[in-house]
Amino acid sequence: MNRKIKILVSVVMTVILLIGTAVPAAQAVSSAEVDLPIVYVKGAGREIYSADGALIMPFEIEPEDQIMSRMDDILKAFASSIIAGDWSIYCDKMVRIIRKIYKDAVLDNNGEASDGSYIIPSPTPKKKTSNFALSNYIFNYDSRLDPWAVAESMDAYIDDVLEATGKDKVQLVGRCLGGNYVAAYLTRYGAEKIDTCVLYVPSTMGTVVCSGSFSGDFCFDADVINDYVESSFTDDGDLGGLIKSVVSVTHSLSMLNFGTDMVESIYRQISNMLVPQLLLESYATMPAYWSMVDDEHYEKAKNFVFGDKITQYSGLIEKIDNYHYNVMNCFDSTIRQLQQEGLKVAVIAKYNTPLPPIFENSTSQADGTIELDKLSFGATSADIGKTLSKSYLNSLKGTGAMDYVSSDLIIDASTCVLPDNTWFIKNSEHADFNSAINKLIYAVLGSKKQLTVWDNKNYPQFMEYDKTEKTLNPVTKTTPSGSAGNENNNFIEKIAFFFERILMFFRSIFGIFS
């Protein structure tokens, strides 16, 4: 049986909602004339080693594969819990499995790598004077650690780059989780050494994946799952058509509702017992992952995860509170103020790919991993597959805001923190980092002035990624197409995207989440 189908079959039984995101490296393209060095801060995914030099993360055997290898034991424990009416049997089994998988990766109660685990630091910057590329100066960091503390190392690395290049400023590019580290740096050190900052699909304002997971807010809704399958899976190939047909038929007969209601019932019985334990054996010990819990869920998430262990984890909580309240919650005003003081800023967001259908707002416009409003620092958008309402659009007439509405009538960018400096890419998923988007980044970094969405006709505010031609083209469609463009993705890619995210609760993406 195909491994992806095994995952499909096992999802309900495992109820392990560990979410990961792929972190591809930047593809090599010719840079534009960029005269200032670029310090590139990727998302999670740097190699982490144990004190004796063994690779810890990324995992040599992926966690989902390790879980699948124990599926017989898991199902036996699940059945035993049902028969005995005691879910602790199943929960204890799952905790032991997750503990074994993550034992070398977890941090201590203070959110520190006290076991001696480490990353290979960024190499000494090479001397260079012009035509700087994203690949020249990549800042390596341990993607488990506190962004505020790591900012000190980033500042030292920036000094090394300045010395090697003879320049007085650098340009910062933060991708996904890297955006959180850039935000912490700018909050702590300001922009004295920074000319331009590009935030590319940043998780700076949080993600539903982390927020919902850390607060236990999972939602099993048959309508949402049915819509997700309809929009994400294609009819190409027998298997894709079969899955869509089965989901459609079972939903129409209310059988899908029965299944989701059963899962919901079981989850509510075991969530408080199981999920916090799983998180404290893995990602909840890592301040970086807490940096992606949004303000709406943050306090609830702390109570859910730590419960009566607040004192035990006081050192970790101090770190995550500092980031949340002094970086995330202030970053809107921080970035505005720094731009007014001369920092050039660009935000690049993506949209038209649905979120995993296990969260309460999974119908929101997104790039498959992060909601659009968070990616863009405030854009207003219609849900996946819909357009902004006529009444909403009418309310914008005469205000000038219609200039910021996408041609497909999905997004109003006028509500962004930086509406003139925020670009939107349609039909490019979060983990995609292609040469076309690289060229947009180089256009921003090569500009002698603050580039706006009106300045370069090749890069208007709203663009659509053509997966066949690998180009960015202006958005021209006037009706939404759900996940238009995904028709070029084969079924295996789609099922991997969906089920690996349902099975894996926070596998280092952050990729997802670079």
matplotlib code that plots the C-alpha trace (Angstrom):
import matplotlib.pyplot as plt

x = [0.0, 1.3, 2.8, 0.6, -2.5, -1.3, -1.2, -4.7, -6.0, -4.2, -5.1, -8.2, -6.6, -3.4, -5.0, -1.4, -1.8, 1.9, 2.3, 5.4, 6.4, 9.0, 11.9, 13.4, 16.6, 16.6, 17.1, 20.1, 19.2, 21.2, 20.8, 20.1, 22.5, 22.5, 25.1, 24.6, 25.2, 22.1, 21.9, 19.4, 17.6, 15.8, 13.0, 13.6, 15.6, 19.2, 21.0, 21.1, 23.6, 23.9, 26.9, 28.6, 28.0, 25.0, 22.4, 19.3, 17.2, 16.1, 15.3, 17.1, 13.9, 10.9, 8.7, 5.6, 7.5, 8.6, 5.0, 3.8, 6.3, 4.6, 1.1, 0.3, 1.1, -0.8, -3.9, -3.8, -3.5, -6.4, -8.6, -7.6, -8.7, -12.1, -12.7, -11.5, -13.1, -9.7, -8.0, -4.8, -3.7, -3.7, -2.3, 0.6, 1.5, 1.6, 3.6, 6.2, 6.5, 6.8, 9.3, 11.6, 11.4, 12.2, 14.3, 17.5, 15.7, 13.7, 15.1, 15.2, 12.6, 14.3, 14.1, 17.8, 19.9, 21.6, 22.5, 25.2, 23.3, 24.4, 24.3, 27.2, 27.6, 27.5, 30.9, 33.2, 31.8, 33.7, 34.9, 32.7, 31.9, 28.9, 26.3, 25.3, 23.0, 20.8, 23.2, 26.3, 25.6, 23.2, 22.7, 22.6, 20.7, 19.2, 15.5, 14.5, 15.9, 14.6, 14.6, 15.4, 18.6, 19.6, 19.4, 22.7, 24.4, 22.7, 24.1, 27.6, 27.2, 26.0, 29.2, 31.3, 29.5, 30.0, 33.7, 34.1, 32.3, 33.4, 29.8, 28.1, 24.7, 23.3, 19.9, 17.9, 15.6, 13.6, 11.6, 8.9, 10.3, 13.3, 10.9, 10.4, 14.2, 14.4, 11.6, 13.4, 16.6, 14.9, 13.1, 16.2, 18.8, 16.9, 17.8, 21.1, 22.9, 20.0, 19.1, 16.2, 14.2, 12.2, 9.7, 8.9, 5.8, 6.7, 5.3, 6.0, 2.3, 1.7, 0.2, -3.0, -1.0, 1.0, -1.8, -4.4, -2.1, -0.7, -4.1, -5.7, -8.2, -8.7, -11.9, -13.3, -15.9, -17.3, -18.2, -14.7, -13.1, -15.4, -14.6, -10.9, -10.9, -13.0, -10.6, -7.3, -7.5, -7.7, -9.6, -6.3, -5.6, -7.9, -6.8, -7.5, -10.9, -11.7, -10.9, -13.0, -15.9, -15.8, -15.6, -18.4, -20.7, -20.1, -20.7, -23.9, -25.1, -24.1, -21.6, -18.7, -20.5, -20.7, -17.0, -16.0, -18.4, -16.8, -13.3, -14.4, -15.9, -12.8, -10.5, -12.5, -12.1, -8.4, -7.1, -6.3, -4.7, -2.7, -1.9, 0.0, 2.1, 3.0, 3.9, 6.1, 7.9, 8.6, 7.9, 6.5, 9.9, 11.2, 10.7, 10.9, 7.7, 6.0, 6.9, 4.3, 1.4, -0.8, -2.1, -5.6, -4.5, -1.4, -2.6, -5.0, -2.1, 0.1, -2.7, -3.4, 0.2, 1.7, -1.4, -0.1, 3.5, 3.9, 6.6, 8.5, 8.7, 9.1, 12.4, 10.9, 7.8, 9.9, 11.4, 8.2, 6.4, 9.2, 9.0, 5.2, 4.6, 7.7, 8.2, 5.1, 2.5, 4.5, 5.9, 3.2, 4.3, 8.0, 8.1, 6.1, 8.4, 11.6, 10.3, 9.6, 13.2, 14.5, 14.4, 13.1, 10.6, 8.8, 6.4, 5.7, 2.6, 1.0, -2.6, -5.2, -4.1, -6.3, -5.1, -5.3, -9.0, -8.6, -8.7, -11.6, -10.6, -9.3, -11.5, -9.6, -7.5, -3.9, -0.8, -1.5, 0.4, -0.2, -3.3, -3.1, -4.0, -1.0, 1.3, 0.5, 0.2, -3.5, -4.9, -8.7, -9.7, -12.6, -12.5, -11.0, -13.2, -15.1, -14.8, -15.3, -18.9, -20.7, -21.5, -17.9, -16.7, -19.4, -18.1, -14.7, -15.9, -14.8, -12.2, -9.2, -9.1, -10.4, -6.9, -5.7, -8.3, -7.1, -8.6, -9.9, -11.8, -10.3, -8.0, -8.2, -4.6, -5.6, -5.9, -2.3, 0.2, 2.2, -0.3, 2.1, 4.9, 3.1, 3.0, 0.7, 1.5, -1.5, -1.2, 2.3, 2.2, 4.2, 7.0, 7.6, 10.7, 11.1, 13.3, 10.4, 9.9, 13.7, 13.6, 11.0, 13.1, 16.2, 14.1, 13.2, 16.8, 18.3, 16.1, 17.9, 14.6, 11.8, 10.1, 6.3, 3.7, 3.2, 6.9, 7.7, 5.2, 6.8, 5.8, 2.4, 0.8, -1.1, 0.6, -0.2, 2.4, 2.3, 3.6, 4.2, 6.1, 7.5, 6.7, 4.8, 1.9, -0.6, -3.8, -6.6, -9.3, -12.5, -13.8, -12.1, -11.1, -10.7, -7.2, -6.8, -3.4, -3.3, -4.5, -0.9, 0.0, -0.3, -2.3, 0.6, 1.9, -1.5, -2.1, 1.4, 0.7, -2.5, -1.9, 1.7, 0.4, -2.4, -0.1, 2.9, 2.3, 5.3, 8.0, 10.8, 9.5, 9.3, 10.0, 8.2, 8.3, 13.0]
y = [0.0, 3.5, 5.2, 8.3, 6.1, 4.4, 7.8, 8.5, 5.3, 6.0, 9.6, 9.1, 6.4, 8.3, 11.7, 13.0, 16.4, 17.4, 19.9, 20.5, 22.7, 22.2, 24.6, 24.7, 26.5, 29.4, 28.4, 29.9, 32.8, 35.8, 38.6, 42.1, 44.9, 44.7, 46.9, 46.2, 42.7, 40.6, 38.7, 36.0, 34.5, 31.3, 29.4, 26.4, 23.5, 24.1, 20.9, 20.5, 18.1, 16.4, 17.0, 13.9, 15.1, 13.0, 14.6, 15.4, 17.5, 17.2, 13.6, 10.9, 8.9, 11.2, 11.2, 10.1, 7.1, 6.3, 6.5, 4.4, 1.7, 1.5, 1.5, -2.0, -1.0, 2.2, 0.5, -2.1, 0.6, 2.5, -0.6, -1.4, 2.1, 1.7, -1.7, -0.6, 2.9, 4.2, 6.6, 6.8, 3.5, 5.1, 8.4, 6.7, 4.8, 7.9, 9.9, 7.2, 7.1, 10.8, 11.1, 8.5, 10.3, 13.8, 12.9, 14.5, 17.5, 18.9, 21.8, 22.1, 23.8, 27.1, 26.7, 26.2, 23.5, 22.5, 19.0, 20.5, 20.2, 22.8, 24.0, 24.8, 28.6, 30.7, 30.6, 33.7, 36.1, 36.1, 39.4, 40.8, 44.3, 44.2, 42.0, 40.5, 37.4, 35.7, 32.8, 35.0, 35.5, 33.1, 33.5, 30.1, 29.8, 27.1, 27.2, 26.0, 28.9, 32.3, 34.8, 37.6, 35.9, 34.8, 38.5, 39.0, 36.5, 38.0, 41.4, 40.0, 38.3, 41.5, 43.2, 40.5, 41.0, 44.7, 44.2, 41.7, 43.9, 47.4, 48.6, 50.6, 48.7, 45.3, 44.2, 41.7, 39.0, 36.9, 34.0, 32.4, 31.7, 33.8, 36.7, 36.3, 36.4, 39.5, 41.1, 40.4, 41.8, 45.0, 45.4, 44.9, 46.7, 49.0, 49.6, 51.5, 48.8, 47.9, 49.5, 47.3, 44.6, 42.0, 39.9, 36.9, 34.9, 35.7, 33.9, 37.0, 37.6, 33.9, 31.0, 29.0, 25.8, 26.8, 28.8, 26.1, 23.3, 24.9, 25.9, 22.6, 24.3, 21.6, 21.5, 18.5, 19.8, 17.7, 20.6, 22.1, 18.8, 18.2, 21.7, 21.1, 17.9, 19.4, 22.4, 20.7, 17.2, 16.9, 14.4, 13.4, 9.8, 7.1, 7.6, 11.4, 10.9, 8.0, 10.1, 13.0, 10.7, 8.8, 12.1, 13.6, 10.6, 10.0, 13.7, 13.8, 10.8, 12.5, 9.7, 12.1, 14.1, 10.9, 10.2, 13.8, 13.8, 10.6, 12.0, 15.2, 13.2, 11.2, 14.2, 16.1, 13.2, 12.9, 16.3, 17.7, 14.5, 13.9, 17.0, 19.0, 16.0, 15.5, 19.2, 19.2, 16.2, 18.1, 21.6, 23.4, 23.4, 25.5, 29.3, 29.6, 27.7, 29.8, 32.8, 31.6, 31.5, 34.5, 37.0, 35.6, 32.2, 33.0, 33.1, 30.2, 28.2, 28.8, 27.6, 24.6, 23.5, 24.3, 23.9, 23.5, 23.4, 27.2, 27.4, 24.4, 26.1, 29.7, 30.2, 29.2, 31.3, 34.3, 34.0, 33.4, 36.2, 38.7, 37.8, 37.8, 41.1, 43.1, 41.9, 40.4, 42.7, 45.8, 44.9, 46.8, 50.1, 49.1, 48.5, 51.7, 53.7, 52.2, 52.9, 56.5, 56.7, 55.6, 51.7, 50.4, 47.6, 45.1, 42.3, 39.4, 37.3, 34.4, 33.3, 31.0, 27.7, 26.4, 25.6, 22.1, 21.6, 20.9, 24.4, 26.7, 29.3, 26.9, 28.4, 31.7, 32.9, 31.5, 30.1, 26.6, 27.2, 30.8, 32.9, 35.8, 38.5, 37.5, 37.1, 40.6, 42.3, 43.1, 42.5, 42.0, 39.0, 36.7, 33.1, 30.5, 30.1, 33.4, 37.1, 40.2, 41.0, 43.6, 45.6, 45.6, 46.7, 49.4, 50.7, 51.3, 53.5, 57.0, 56.3, 55.4, 51.9, 50.4, 50.9, 48.3, 45.6, 42.7, 42.1, 38.8, 40.6, 38.4, 40.9, 44.4, 45.5, 48.9, 47.6, 46.3, 48.0, 48.9, 48.8, 50.4, 48.0, 44.7, 42.3, 39.3, 36.1, 33.9, 30.1, 29.7, 27.6, 28.6, 26.2, 27.2, 29.4, 29.8, 32.0, 34.3, 35.3, 35.6, 38.2, 40.2, 40.2, 41.3, 44.1, 45.4, 45.1, 46.7, 49.8, 53.0, 54.2, 52.6, 50.6, 50.6, 48.4, 51.2, 51.7, 48.6, 47.5, 44.1, 43.7, 45.0, 44.5, 41.4, 38.6, 35.1, 32.4, 30.3, 26.9, 25.8, 28.9, 29.6, 33.3, 36.0, 37.6, 40.2, 38.9, 39.5, 37.0, 38.6, 35.4, 33.3, 29.7, 28.2, 26.7, 27.6, 26.6, 23.5, 21.6, 21.3, 19.6, 15.9, 14.0, 12.6, 16.1, 17.2, 14.2, 14.6, 18.3, 17.5, 14.3, 14.9, 18.1, 16.3, 13.5, 15.6, 18.3, 20.6, 19.0, 21.5, 23.6, 26.0, 25.3, 25.8, 27.0, 29.2]
z = [0.0, -0.9, 2.2, 1.7, 1.6, 4.8, 6.4, 5.1, 6.8, 10.0, 10.6, 12.6, 14.8, 15.6, 16.3, 16.3, 14.9, 14.3, 11.5, 9.4, 6.6, 3.9, 3.8, 0.3, -0.4, -2.8, -6.4, -8.1, -10.4, -11.6, -9.2, -10.3, -9.7, -5.9, -4.4, -0.7, 0.8, 1.6, 4.9, 4.2, 7.2, 6.1, 7.8, 10.0, 8.6, 9.6, 10.6, 14.4, 16.0, 19.4, 21.6, 20.1, 16.5, 15.6, 13.4, 15.4, 13.0, 10.3, 11.2, 9.3, 9.5, 9.4, 12.5, 10.5, 9.2, 12.7, 13.8, 10.9, 11.9, 15.3, 13.9, 15.1, 18.7, 18.3, 17.0, 19.8, 22.4, 20.7, 20.8, 24.4, 25.4, 23.7, 25.4, 28.8, 28.6, 29.6, 27.2, 29.3, 27.7, 24.2, 25.5, 27.4, 24.3, 22.1, 24.6, 24.9, 21.1, 20.7, 23.6, 21.9, 18.6, 19.9, 22.9, 21.4, 20.0, 23.0, 25.0, 28.8, 31.0, 30.3, 26.5, 26.3, 24.6, 27.8, 26.4, 24.2, 20.9, 18.4, 14.8, 12.5, 12.7, 9.6, 7.8, 7.9, 5.3, 2.0, 0.7, -2.1, -3.3, -5.7, -7.4, -4.1, -4.1, -1.6, -1.4, -0.4, 3.3, 4.9, 8.6, 10.3, 13.5, 15.8, 14.8, 18.2, 20.2, 21.4, 18.5, 21.0, 22.2, 18.6, 17.6, 19.4, 17.1, 14.1, 15.0, 15.3, 11.9, 10.3, 11.6, 10.0, 6.7, 6.8, 7.5, 4.7, 2.1, 3.2, 3.2, 5.9, 5.6, 4.7, 3.4, 5.4, 3.9, 6.4, 5.1, 7.2, 10.6, 9.6, 9.6, 13.3, 13.9, 11.7, 13.7, 17.0, 15.6, 14.4, 17.7, 19.7, 17.6, 15.2, 11.6, 11.9, 10.0, 7.7, 4.3, 3.2, 4.9, 2.9, 4.8, 2.6, 3.7, 7.3, 10.3, 12.4, 13.4, 14.0, 12.1, 12.6, 12.6, 15.7, 17.3, 16.9, 17.9, 21.0, 22.2, 21.3, 19.0, 16.4, 14.4, 12.6, 10.2, 7.4, 5.2, 5.5, 4.7, 1.8, 0.4, 0.9, -1.0, -3.8, -4.2, -3.6, -5.2, -9.0, -11.1, -12.9, -12.2, -10.9, -7.2, -7.2, -8.7, -6.3, -3.2, -4.4, -5.2, -1.9, 0.1, -2.0, -1.7, 2.1, 2.7, 0.8, 2.8, 6.1, 6.7, 6.6, 9.4, 11.4, 11.0, 11.9, 14.9, 16.1, 15.8, 17.5, 20.4, 20.9, 20.6, 23.2, 25.6, 25.2, 24.2, 27.6, 28.6, 25.4, 23.4, 26.1, 26.9, 23.3, 22.9, 26.0, 24.6, 21.4, 20.1, 23.1, 24.7, 21.8, 22.0, 18.2, 17.8, 20.4, 18.4, 15.8, 18.3, 17.5, 20.1, 19.9, 21.1, 23.1, 26.7, 26.1, 24.6, 27.7, 30.0, 27.8, 27.4, 30.8, 33.1, 36.6, 35.5, 35.2, 37.9, 36.4, 33.0, 34.3, 32.4, 29.1, 29.7, 30.4, 27.0, 25.1, 26.9, 26.0, 22.3, 22.3, 24.1, 23.1, 19.5, 18.0, 19.6, 18.8, 15.4, 13.4, 15.0, 15.0, 11.2, 10.5, 12.7, 11.2, 7.7, 8.6, 9.8, 6.5, 6.4, 3.1, 3.6, 1.4, 2.4, 0.0, 0.7, -1.1, -1.4, -2.9, -1.3, 1.6, 5.1, 6.5, 7.3, 11.0, 12.4, 13.0, 10.4, 7.8, 5.1, 5.4, 2.5, 2.9, 1.3, 2.6, 5.9, 7.1, 6.9, 4.4, 7.0, 9.0, 6.1, 4.8, 8.2, 7.8, 4.3, 4.2, 2.0, 1.1, 2.1, -0.2, -3.3, -2.7, -3.5, -1.4, -1.0, -3.2, 0.0, 1.1, -2.3, -2.4, 0.9, -0.6, -3.5, -3.2, -0.6, -2.9, -1.4, -4.6, -6.1, -3.7, -4.5, -6.6, -10.0, -8.9, -6.1, -3.4, -1.6, -0.3, 0.5, 1.7, 5.3, 5.3, 7.7, 4.5, 1.6, -0.9, -0.1, 0.1, -2.9, -3.3, -5.3, -6.2, -6.6, -5.2, -2.0, 1.1, 0.6, -3.1, -3.5, -7.2, -9.5, -10.5, -6.8, -6.4, -9.2, -7.4, -4.3, -6.3, -7.8, -4.3, -3.1, -6.2, -5.9, -4.8, -3.2, -1.3, -4.0, -4.1, -5.8, -8.4, -9.4, -11.5, -14.2, -14.1, -10.5, -9.8, -6.4, -7.4, -9.4, -10.3, -10.5, -13.7, -12.7, -16.3, -17.5, -14.1, -14.4, -12.4, -14.4, -13.3, -11.8, -14.3, -13.4, -12.1, -10.4, -7.8, -8.7, -5.2, -5.6, -9.3, -10.6, -8.4, -11.4, -12.4, -9.2, -9.2, -6.7, -4.7, -4.1, -2.8, -0.6, 0.8, 1.6, 3.4, 5.3, 6.4, 8.0, 9.8, 11.0, 12.0, 14.6, 14.3, 12.3, 11.6, 8.6, 9.3, 6.3, 7.2, 8.1, 4.7]

ax = plt.figure().add_subplot(projection="3d")
ax.plot(x, y, z, "-o")
ax.set_aspect("equal")
plt.show()
